[in-house]
Amino acid sequence: MKRAFTICGLFCALMIVVAAVSAQKGANFAGTWELDKAKSKLPEMMASNLTSLTWTVTQTDAELKVEPKAEMAQGGGGGGGRGVMGGNQPSTYKLDGSETTTDLTGRMTGKVTRKAKWAGDGKILELNAVTNADFNGNAFTSTSTEQWELADDGKTLKVQRKSESPRGAQESTYVFTKK
């Protein structure tokens, strides 16, 4: 009887470990994603100046990397989105929930701290970024939270974004189609 309880206890512990490992793995967002401006809800200034936005996403079990490529209308200032306000700089998130810190160089100096967290049984990835920077002698802090979710059998990436900066709070929705 004691042996049966021991075996049952070990089996239960193994199942808990397997469930915990499985919960950390989530949706696979890897691919090249092209913004569908008609389906997206972008900040007005960004929507009027953005010609195209493509994200190339690579994902392993350990990290997610986003390489944006934004094209603006001639003379467009942009602002308000990854690959637009911050240029075409890549960003990397560790998928184990630990933080990554990146130094900013150039006209804008400072640090960006990023953190990822799985939600919705691994169907939603929440990405948080805090930027403490200096631009032209003005120090500022901005934060953003993005919730990524796949739709249409993985052919559509929906990103709900909330940001807070010295310019105020903004909410936007990006809808991407897989290329």
C-alpha positions in Angstrom: 0.0 0.0 0.0 2.8 2.4 0.9 4.6 1.6 -2.3 1.4 2.3 -4.3 1.2 5.8 -2.6 4.8 6.5 -3.4 4.4 5.5 -7.1 1.2 7.5 -7.3 2.9 10.5 -5.7 5.9 10.4 -8.1 3.5 10.1 -11.0 1.5 13.1 -9.9 4.7 15.1 -9.3 5.9 14.2 -12.8 2.6 15.3 -14.3 2.8 18.7 -12.5 6.3 19.2 -13.9 5.1 18.3 -17.4 2.2 20.7 -17.1 4.4 23.5 -15.9 6.8 23.1 -18.8 4.0 22.9 -21.3 2.4 26.0 -19.9 5.6 28.0 -20.5 5.5 27.1 -24.2 2.9 29.0 -26.1 1.9 30.1 -29.6 4.6 30.4 -32.2 4.7 33.9 -33.7 7.7 33.3 -36.0 7.4 34.6 -39.5 7.2 37.8 -41.5 4.2 39.9 -40.7 2.9 42.8 -42.8 0.7 45.5 -41.3 -2.9 45.7 -42.6 -3.6 49.4 -42.0 -7.2 49.1 -43.0 -7.9 46.6 -40.1 -5.6 48.4 -37.6 -6.4 51.2 -35.2 -3.3 53.4 -35.2 -2.5 56.7 -33.6 -3.6 59.4 -36.1 -0.1 60.8 -36.7 1.3 57.4 -37.3 -1.6 56.3 -39.6 -1.2 59.3 -41.8 2.6 59.0 -42.2 3.2 55.3 -42.2 3.6 53.8 -45.7 4.3 50.2 -44.6 5.3 48.2 -41.5 6.8 44.7 -41.6 7.9 42.7 -38.5 10.2 39.8 -39.0 9.7 37.6 -35.9 12.1 34.8 -34.9 11.2 32.6 -31.9 12.9 29.8 -30.1 11.9 28.1 -26.8 14.1 30.7 -25.1 13.4 34.0 -26.8 11.4 36.1 -29.2 13.1 38.7 -31.5 11.2 41.3 -33.5 13.0 43.1 -36.4 10.8 45.9 -37.7 11.0 47.7 -41.0 8.9 50.8 -41.2 8.6 53.1 -44.2 7.3 56.6 -43.8 5.7 59.0 -46.2 8.1 61.7 -47.5 8.6 64.1 -44.6 6.5 61.9 -42.2 7.5 62.1 -38.6 5.8 59.0 -37.3 5.8 58.2 -33.6 3.9 55.8 -31.5 5.1 52.3 -32.5 7.9 49.8 -32.6 9.9 50.4 -35.7 8.5 53.9 -36.1 9.3 56.0 -33.1 12.4 54.0 -32.2 13.6 53.6 -35.7 14.0 50.1 -37.2 15.7 48.7 -34.1 15.2 45.0 -33.2 13.9 44.0 -29.8 14.5 40.8 -27.9 12.4 39.2 -25.1 13.3 36.2 -23.0 10.4 33.8 -22.9 11.2 32.5 -19.4 9.9 35.7 -17.9 13.3 37.2 -17.1 14.2 40.8 -18.1 16.5 41.9 -20.9 18.1 45.3 -20.9 19.3 47.1 -24.1 21.4 50.3 -24.2 20.2 53.0 -26.6 22.8 54.9 -28.5 22.7 57.7 -31.1 20.5 60.7 -30.7 18.6 58.9 -28.0 20.6 57.4 -25.1 19.4 55.4 -22.2 18.1 51.9 -21.5 15.1 49.8 -22.5 14.1 47.0 -20.1 11.9 44.3 -21.6 9.9 41.4 -20.1 7.6 38.7 -21.6 4.8 36.8 -19.9 2.5 34.0 -21.3 -1.2 34.3 -20.6 -4.4 32.6 -21.8 -2.9 29.1 -21.6 -0.1 30.1 -23.9 -2.3 31.7 -26.5 -1.4 35.2 -25.6 2.1 36.7 -25.1 2.3 39.9 -23.1 5.4 42.0 -23.9 6.3 44.9 -21.5 9.0 47.5 -22.2 10.2 50.4 -20.0 12.4 53.0 -21.6 14.4 55.4 -19.5 16.2 57.7 -22.0 17.5 61.1 -22.9 16.6 62.8 -26.2 18.2 66.2 -27.0 18.9 66.8 -23.3 15.4 65.9 -22.1 15.2 62.8 -19.8 11.9 60.8 -20.1 10.4 57.5 -19.2 7.9 55.6 -21.4 6.2 52.3 -21.0 4.4 50.0 -23.3 2.4 46.8 -23.0 1.6 44.6 -26.0 -0.7 41.6 -26.0 0.0 39.3 -29.0 -2.5 36.8 -30.2 -2.8 34.6 -33.4 -6.0 34.4 -35.3 -7.3 32.8 -38.5 -5.3 29.6 -38.0 -2.0 31.5 -37.5 -2.4 33.7 -40.6 -3.2 36.9 -38.6 -1.3 38.4 -35.7 -3.3 40.8 -33.5 -1.4 43.1 -31.2 -3.2 45.3 -28.6 -0.8 48.0 -27.5 -1.0 50.4 -24.6 1.7 53.0 -24.1 2.4 55.9 -21.7 4.9 58.6 -22.4 5.4 62.3 -21.7 3.0 62.8 -24.7 0.3 61.0 -22.8 -1.5 57.6 -23.0 -2.3 55.8 -26.2 -4.0 52.6 -27.2 -3.7 51.0 -30.6 -4.4 47.8 -32.4 -2.1 46.4 -35.0 -3.4 43.7 -37.3 -0.7 41.9 -39.3 -1.0 39.3 -42.1 1.6 36.6 -42.5 3.6 36.9 -45.7 
